[in-house]
């Protein structure tokens, strides 16, 4: 995995991963040229590499894929969770090859280059994964130079100078800056994304943000749109206001599919901003970074929202922020949970859900108050994977039900939330 002499570039190497410990992992670079510094983690999913790379929760991280054949189905415009990749780069075993899939529109390495993301192939990803599993997720620098010339000492200095994710608020860097309405449902083979949902917000081909001509405004506007009735259409579905800490698009699609209209607001939206939109319920999204850092501005707002009695639903970072809002604590995990094959037990009936996870922080079970009932537990390490408040209408899960690895084991959560919302008069 690592060269015994980290200052020596092996013949043919055009890419390198330099860990803060001084270890060097050499390989063949692809995608963008240059260098990026962050946390090195591993992901066990066999499919969905485009969704993973564009998940805002991966901001500040580079991903080691344990499945060797990454890139063999190419890339397309549908399989993304955000406009651009948020993961810094990818580390893979096999070279990216010509795609073999009818949905592909370009090669993965070309897609990576276009979006300024660095790839490293030819790596013993099993050895690197064992290194992370046994030693924890290290800081590192991924670099690509087609001429094979690297200043390894400088790269090592970069890796050691990076402060790490603990104490880092990354939500502000990936959150929307504007309030917008979400339009569009889930994807279907041969049909693409459903754009026939009865949402009053119109626009956003393929399910996305409305265009500037639609009746939505920035939260900086003195007269924010009070509800999704701003274009004169009567609201017939419950209205969910989603707080975007680094959200995945498929979450919004599943909320729509469950029967809700969705408006999205920035991570720093105030209580007054959110309530001005007349929500029937509030959704707390996933996102990157340390929940305690994001909680400095998010927790006071969530506490006010809980006091309204309106239903709340949180996923991933939203789960952690809800726990913080009721007095619990979070902690940095040794290696984190990242994959599409994580078994989670539902404590209400003992059923096991196969889930998708992506988190490096966890809620500390022992700090949960008496009013927070644990609902789900990871069967990998026993860590908390869900809570429900007994004195408020609020619940959350640590995993990603919208990723559908089961494939439908956890979709009931969206229906549970939307069905709890007061139907419009």
C-alpha positions in Angstrom: 0.0 0.0 0.0 2.7 2.5 0.9 6.2 2.9 -0.5 9.0 2.3 2.1 10.7 5.5 1.0 7.9 8.1 0.7 10.2 10.6 -1.1 10.7 8.2 -4.1 8.2 8.3 -6.9 7.7 4.8 -8.5 8.0 4.4 -12.2 4.7 5.2 -14.0 3.1 6.8 -11.0 1.0 9.9 -11.9 -1.0 10.1 -8.7 -0.4 9.8 -4.9 -2.3 9.8 -1.6 -0.1 11.2 1.1 -1.4 10.6 4.6 -0.6 12.8 7.6 1.2 9.8 9.2 3.9 10.0 6.4 2.5 7.0 4.4 2.4 7.4 0.6 0.0 5.4 -1.6 1.0 5.6 -5.2 -1.1 5.0 -8.3 -2.3 6.4 -11.6 -4.1 9.7 -11.4 -7.2 10.5 -13.4 -9.7 13.3 -13.6 -8.6 16.8 -12.6 -4.9 17.7 -12.0 -3.7 19.3 -8.8 -4.0 18.4 -5.1 -6.8 18.4 -2.5 -6.6 17.9 1.3 -9.2 16.4 3.6 -10.2 13.2 5.5 -9.7 9.8 3.9 -12.6 7.4 4.4 -13.9 4.2 2.7 -17.3 3.4 1.2 -18.6 -0.2 0.7 -21.3 0.4 -1.9 -21.0 -1.6 -5.1 -23.1 0.9 -7.1 -24.1 4.6 -7.0 -20.6 6.2 -7.2 -22.0 9.3 -8.9 -24.6 9.8 -6.2 -21.9 9.2 -3.5 -19.5 11.7 -5.1 -22.2 14.4 -5.3 -23.6 13.8 -1.8 -22.9 17.1 0.1 -22.3 15.1 3.2 -18.9 14.1 1.7 -17.6 17.6 1.7 -14.0 17.7 3.1 -13.5 14.0 2.3 -11.9 11.7 -0.3 -13.5 8.3 -0.8 -11.8 4.9 -1.0 -14.2 2.6 -2.9 -13.9 -1.0 -1.7 -15.7 -2.3 -4.8 -12.9 -2.5 -7.5 -14.8 -1.7 -10.7 -15.7 1.9 -10.2 -16.6 3.8 -13.4 -17.8 0.9 -15.5 -21.3 2.3 -16.1 -20.0 5.8 -16.9 -21.8 9.0 -15.8 -25.0 10.8 -16.7 -26.9 13.9 -15.7 -29.6 12.0 -13.7 -27.5 10.1 -11.1 -26.5 13.1 -9.1 -27.5 14.5 -5.7 -26.2 18.0 -6.3 -25.1 20.1 -9.3 -21.4 19.3 -8.6 -19.4 16.7 -6.7 -18.7 17.6 -3.1 -16.3 14.7 -2.3 -12.8 15.9 -2.9 -11.7 12.8 -4.8 -11.9 9.0 -5.2 -9.4 6.2 -4.7 -10.1 3.0 -6.7 -8.5 -0.4 -7.5 -9.0 -0.7 -11.3 -8.5 1.9 -14.0 -11.6 3.7 -15.2 -12.6 2.0 -18.5 -14.9 2.7 -21.4 -18.5 2.7 -19.9 -20.9 -0.1 -20.7 -24.3 1.1 -19.9 -27.2 2.4 -22.0 -27.7 5.3 -19.7 -24.1 6.6 -19.8 -23.4 9.9 -21.5 -19.7 10.3 -20.7 -16.8 8.5 -19.0 -16.3 8.8 -15.3 -12.8 10.2 -15.6 -14.0 12.9 -18.0 -16.8 13.8 -15.6 -14.3 14.0 -12.8 -12.1 16.3 -14.8 -15.0 18.5 -15.8 -15.9 19.0 -12.2 -12.4 19.5 -10.8 -12.2 16.3 -8.8 -9.1 14.1 -8.6 -9.0 10.3 -9.0 -6.4 7.7 -8.0 -6.4 4.2 -9.5 -4.2 1.2 -9.2 -4.4 1.2 -5.4 -4.6 -1.8 -3.1 -7.9 -0.5 -1.8 -8.2 -3.6 0.5 -5.0 -2.6 2.3 -6.0 1.0 2.5 -9.4 0.1 3.9 -7.8 -2.1 6.6 -5.5 0.8 7.4 -8.5 3.1 7.9 -10.5 0.4 9.8 -7.6 -0.3 12.2 -6.1 3.1 12.5 -9.0 5.4 12.1 -9.8 7.9 9.2 -6.6 9.8 8.6 -6.1 13.3 7.1 -4.4 13.2 3.7 -3.7 14.8 0.4 -4.7 13.3 -3.0 -2.7 14.6 -5.9 -2.5 14.1 -9.7 0.3 15.1 -11.9 0.5 13.6 -15.4 4.3 14.2 -15.6 4.8 12.2 -12.4 6.5 15.1 -10.6 5.4 15.6 -7.0 6.7 17.7 -4.1 6.0 15.0 -1.5 7.4 17.0 1.4 5.0 19.8 0.6 2.0 17.4 0.3 2.9 15.9 3.6 3.0 19.4 5.2 -0.5 20.1 3.7 -1.9 16.9 5.2 -0.4 17.6 8.6 -1.6 21.2 8.7 -5.2 20.4 7.9 -7.2 20.6 11.2 -9.6 17.7 10.6 -13.4 17.5 10.6 -13.9 17.7 14.4 -15.0 21.2 15.2 -15.5 22.1 11.6 -18.8 23.5 10.3 -19.1 22.6 6.6 -22.9 23.0 6.2 -22.6 26.7 5.3 -20.4 25.9 2.4 -22.8 23.4 0.8 -26.2 24.8 1.8 -28.5 26.8 -0.5 -28.2 30.5 -0.2 -31.8 31.1 -1.3 -35.3 29.9 -0.4 -36.8 27.9 -3.2 -39.6 25.4 -4.0 -38.9 21.9 -5.0 -40.7 20.4 -8.0 -40.5 16.9 -9.2 -40.8 13.3 -8.0 -38.8 10.1 -8.2 -37.0 8.6 -11.2 -38.5 5.8 -13.3 -36.8 3.7 -16.0 -37.8 5.0 -19.4 -39.5 8.0 -18.0 -36.9 9.9 -16.1 -37.9 12.1 -13.2 -41.6 12.6 -12.5 -42.5 16.2 -13.2 -46.3 15.7 -13.0 -46.6 16.2 -9.3 -49.3 18.7 -8.3 -46.9 21.2 -6.8 -47.8 24.8 -7.2 -44.0 25.5 -7.7 -43.3 25.0 -11.4 -40.0 24.7 -13.2 -36.9 22.7 -12.5 -36.8 20.1 -15.2 -36.0 16.7 -13.8 -37.1 17.6 -10.3 -35.2 20.5 -8.8 -35.2 24.2 -7.8 -37.7 26.5 -9.4 -36.5 29.1 -11.8 -36.1 32.8 -10.7 -39.4 33.7 -12.4 -41.3 31.4 -10.0 -43.0 32.8 -6.9 -40.2 32.3 -4.4 -37.9 34.8 -2.9 -34.7 35.0 -1.0 -35.0 35.0 2.8 -33.3 38.4 2.6 -36.5 39.7 1.0 -38.7 41.8 3.3 -41.7 39.9 2.1 -40.9 36.2 1.8 -43.6 34.0 0.2 -45.8 33.0 3.1 -46.8 29.6 1.7 -46.8 27.6 -1.5 -50.0 29.4 -2.5 -48.1 32.4 -3.9 -49.1 31.8 -7.5 -52.8 31.6 -6.7 -53.1 27.8 -6.6 -54.9 26.4 -3.6 -52.7 24.2 -1.4 -54.0 20.7 -1.3 -51.0 18.9 0.1 -49.2 19.4 3.4 -46.3 21.8 3.2 -42.9 20.8 4.4 -40.1 23.3 4.9 -36.8 21.6 4.6 -33.7 23.1 6.3 -30.8 22.5 3.9 -27.6 21.6 5.8 -26.2 19.8 2.7 -29.3 18.0 1.4 -29.5 15.2 -1.2 -32.1 15.8 -3.9 -33.6 12.3 -3.6 -34.8 13.2 -0.1 -37.0 15.9 -1.5 -38.2 13.6 -4.3 -39.3 11.1 -1.7 -41.1 13.7 0.4 -43.0 14.7 -2.7 -43.8 11.1 -3.5 -45.1 10.6 0.0 -47.6 13.4 -0.6 -46.0 16.7 0.5 -45.1 20.0 -1.1 -41.6 21.0 -0.3 -39.9 24.4 0.2 -36.1 24.5 0.9 -34.4 27.1 3.1 -30.7 27.8 4.0 -28.9 26.3 6.9 -29.0 29.6 8.8 -32.6 30.3 8.2 -34.1 31.9 11.3 -37.2 30.6 13.2 -39.1 33.6 11.8 -38.0 32.8 8.2 -39.2 29.3 8.5 -42.5 30.1 10.1 -43.2 32.8 7.6 -43.6 30.0 5.0 -46.5 28.5 7.0 -45.1 25.0 7.3 -47.2 22.0 8.3 -44.0 20.2 9.2 -40.2 20.8 9.2 -37.5 18.5 7.7 -33.9 18.6 8.9 -31.5 17.5 6.2 -28.3 15.6 6.0 -25.0 17.4 5.7 -21.2 17.4 6.3 -19.0 18.3 9.2 -19.2 18.3 13.0 -22.8 18.6 14.2 -21.7 20.4 17.3 -20.2 23.2 15.2 -23.3 23.4 13.0 -25.4 23.2 16.1 -24.2 26.6 17.3 -26.7 28.3 15.0 -29.0 25.4 14.1 -29.9 24.1 17.6 -31.5 27.3 18.9 -33.8 27.4 15.8 -34.7 23.7 16.1 -35.6 24.2 19.8 -38.0 27.0 18.8 -39.5 24.8 16.1 -40.0 22.0 18.6 -41.9 24.4 20.8 -44.4 25.1 18.0 -45.7 21.5 18.2 -45.3 21.0 14.4 -43.9 17.6 13.4 -40.1 17.4 12.7 -38.2 14.7 10.8 -34.4 14.6 10.5 -31.9 12.5 8.6 -28.2 12.0 9.3 -26.9 15.5 10.3 -30.5 16.4 10.9 -30.8 13.5 13.3 -27.7 14.6 15.2 -28.9 18.2 15.4 -32.3 17.1 16.7 -30.5 15.1 19.4 -28.4 18.1 20.3 -31.5 20.3 20.5 -32.9 18.1 23.3 -29.7 18.0 25.3 -27.8 15.0 24.0 -24.2 14.9 22.8 -22.4 13.7 19.7 -18.9 12.3 19.3 -16.4 11.7 16.4 -16.4 8.1 15.3 -13.2 6.1 14.8 -13.8 5.3 11.2 -17.4 6.3 10.5 -20.2 4.4 8.7 -20.2 4.7 4.9 -21.9 2.1 2.7 -25.1 0.7 1.3 -25.2 -2.5 3.2 -25.5 -1.4 6.9 -28.0 -3.5 8.9 -30.1 -1.5 11.4 -32.5 -3.0 13.8 -35.9 -1.3 14.4 -36.5 -1.7 18.1 -40.3 -1.5 18.0 -40.6 -4.9 16.3 -37.1 -6.2 15.9 -37.2 -5.9 12.1 -33.8 -5.4 10.4 -33.5 -2.7 7.7 -30.7 -2.8 5.2 -29.6 0.9 5.0 -27.3 3.3 3.4 -25.1 5.3 5.8 -22.7 8.2 5.5 -21.6 9.7 8.8 -18.4 10.2 10.8 -20.2 11.5 14.0 -22.7 9.7 16.2 -25.2 10.5 18.9 -24.1 9.3 22.3 -26.9 7.0 23.6 -26.1 7.6 27.3 -26.7 11.4 26.9 -30.3 11.1 25.5 -32.9 12.6 27.8 -35.8 10.6 29.2 -38.0 12.3 26.6 -36.0 10.8 23.7 -36.7 7.2 22.9 -34.1 5.2 20.9 -35.8 3.6 17.9 -33.0 2.1 15.8 -29.6 0.6 16.5 -26.7 -0.2 14.1 -26.0 -4.0 14.1 -22.4 -3.3 13.0 -21.3 -1.6 16.2 -24.4 -1.0 18.3 -24.4 2.8 17.9 -27.5 4.8 17.9 -29.3 5.0 14.5 -32.6 6.7 15.4 -34.7 8.5 18.1 -38.2 9.7 18.6 -39.4 12.3 21.2 -42.1 11.2 23.5 -43.3 14.7 24.4 -43.1 16.2 20.9 -44.0 15.1 17.3 -40.4 14.6 16.2 -38.2 11.7 15.1 -35.0 11.1 13.2 -32.7 8.5 11.8 -28.9 8.3 11.3 -29.1 6.6 8.0 -30.4 7.5 4.5 -33.8 6.0 3.7 -33.9 7.8 0.3 -30.9 5.9 -0.9 -33.1 2.7 -1.0 -30.5 -0.1 -0.6 -33.1 -2.5 0.7 -34.5 -1.3 -1.7 -37.6 -0.2 0.1 -36.9 -1.2 3.7 -36.9 2.4 5.0 -39.3 4.3 2.7 -42.0 4.1 5.4 -40.2 6.9 7.2 -41.3 9.4 4.6 -44.9 8.2 4.7 -44.8 8.2 8.5 -43.7 11.9 8.5 -46.0 13.2 5.8 -49.0 11.3 7.3 -48.4 13.0 10.6 -48.9 16.5 9.0 -52.2 18.3 9.2 -54.0 18.1 6.0 -54.7 21.5 4.4 -58.3 22.7 4.9 
